[in-house]
């Protein structure tokens, strides 16, 4: 992931963390047992927006449990962070930190896409959901997905969509996501020149 540089990386959040306090987990389309929320995720855990310092907290190593990340240097990471921050109200990269060891152990992203349709509505896209393998079975996947799903609702998205591996459809179905009849295909073209 590139050699870490000298100096301190900023803790400035990618988006205003106060929005997370407004999320109403009683509206979550799933049950948590024990009850958790973005502001009370459980002992030793914190749900918060991504910050630059997360580069050194294993954020990219975590993402590599989802797909290929490549050798992303600190400089490249910071540049991408800046680019996201320069698009206000668009990128809501949200992480779970294990505060006992300072590592980022879960993440998911809400991307808010601006539309002309539906009266210039906004649409949410659920992206890059991942929970560290060693933390599975603790409702953290549900928690991080519900956090950004409720965030999409809070930000007035008219819908939230995702694409995932076929085997994960039953899991997402338990969280209120549905295969809409006659409208549940996801198609793609992969481009040869794309970086790994
Ligand atoms: C999954 C992810 C998507 C991610 C992609 C990476 C969710 C809900 N979906 O489809 O966000 O970008 O995997 O796979 O997390 P790729 O490397 O094959 O594009």
Boltz pocket constraint, residues with backbone or C-beta under 6 A from the ligand:
constraints:
  - pocket:
      binder: B
      contacts: [[A, 66], [A, 67], [A, 68], [A, 126], [A, 127], [A, 128], [A, 129], [A, 130], [A, 162], [A, 163], [A, 164], [A, 165]]
      max_distance: 6.0
